[in-house]
Amino acid sequence: MLSNMLDKINTGLKFFAKKIKNSQHPVENVIGVFILLFAAFFVYWSISVSSIKSIRGYTLYSTFANISGLASGSDVRLKGVKIGSIKGTTLNPETYMVEVQMEIDGDYKLPADTTAKIINDGLMGDKYISLNMGVSEKNLKHRDFIKGTSAKSIEEIISSVLFSSGN
């Protein structure tokens, strides 16, 4: 496989060398080839060092009354470790509940009574979904629904403390 790839690269280089040699502007062509090679290397490097990876696994759904601040691409965590990500959110026009689609890494088998909760990552941090494992013998399958509960926002907590202290 490596020798086949090297043969293709060698053929490509011979092709470009022939084109540059027969060109009226060989310097510009050489510079253009170097720019293209640099751009290709930069794209390869940026993908290899980034933490972006597609998660191959199964899809779960959960419904919440409010997801304020939760967005596509947010983490799905189990015991603080990322095991998935949010793929999308939709508002159900009949129930006005928000349906969240999660992609879970296939290495993690979750019990059928697992629940989901929206959590703030610190005081001002992003929101993510925290999964709480159940004890069921059966595991969740692709496209299953799990019960979701929304965490109180910081505004709701401060409001309840301020208004409850007056009583």
Protein Blocks (a to p, Z undefined) as FASTA:
>chain_A
ZZmmmmmmmmmmmmmmmmmmmpmblmlmmmmmmmmmmmmmmmmmmmmmpcbdcddddddd
dddfblghiaghiacdeehiafbdcfbdcddfklopacddddddfkbccdfkbccdddde
djklccdddddddfbfbdcdehiacdddddddfklmmmmmmmmmmZZ
